[in-house]
């Protein structure tokens, strides 16, 4: 069974088929009206789905069929002003500050889940979301006073998270906007803004077969690292649109990368002004190639595309306001997936995408 989870502003689309093929899909709409921000799941436990919303984090244990009464309330400080903690309560109501912007499941253990919030706080669960610990060192970094999200300049948030597939204690965090930071000891200590790192990271992605490889799509351009962010290179040749949003490296070749981008935020996020594209780079020495006229909707009226891989070489799933698309040859050709895509979705900007085999 193939499953694709698409988070848009006001619902989660749970799309299933007998395999990741263009036809034969069924679509269920969940969490309607919940103001979604992100979605996370792990291929070894497809029944466990986490969705970040503007009022907290919700969990499904049946593959997205239901999200019954599981709410997470992150608490920044206890009543005495002491150590920050996180609590869960099935009947709790999340507070206004519990906007969950990023969630990821560890590739080492699907019971280990990380969630990032606005303002920028990071939480970890070791039991699949039943309880949470606040990794408080993130908020104490020296650059934190400079973090600011332009549409809401009084605040900022954790936009993206990536766990090193070769080291369970190593984690990369992208703050929107202001910093790229890493930890190599599970959050006990942090390294902020290494030389060459981007400041406006939207997506951080690792590769399962290349130790140390980290890809960054940011508002200030694309970057990649071979030492998990300690140093960076910035291949931009051929990349005419450098407000980068999403990344999909080929599972079969870490030097083949696909990204989505626009000229700036104004043409990335709002359908009435949108003009965004998808680029591909076929090797370390190759320039970026814009993917046009191959079946994937891009260009005028199309918001920035969210990309995801399922682990199969060459296979990438893409979603934007014009629908869900699939390639099996890493972008040479695309097919629009036959799912229920209502007229209202053409005015939406997708918030998250997960492809499960």
Secondary structure, DSSP 8 states (H G I E B T S, - for coil): -EEEEEEETTEEEEEEESSS-SSS-EEEEESTTS-EEEEEE-GGGTT-EEEEETTEEEEESSTTS--TT-EEEEESS-TTS-S-EEEE-TT----TT-EEEEEEE-SS-TT-EEEEEETTEEEEESSTTSSBEE-GGGGG-GGGGG--BTTBTT--EEEEEEE-TT-TT-EEEEEETTEEEEESSTTSS-EE--TT--SSEEEEEE-TTSTT-EEEEETTEEEEESSTTSS-B---TT----EEEEEEEETTEEEEEEEEEESSTHHHH-GGG-EEEEEEE-STT---EE--SSS---EET----EEEE-SSTT-EEEEETTEEEEESSTTSS-EE------GGGGG----EEEEE-
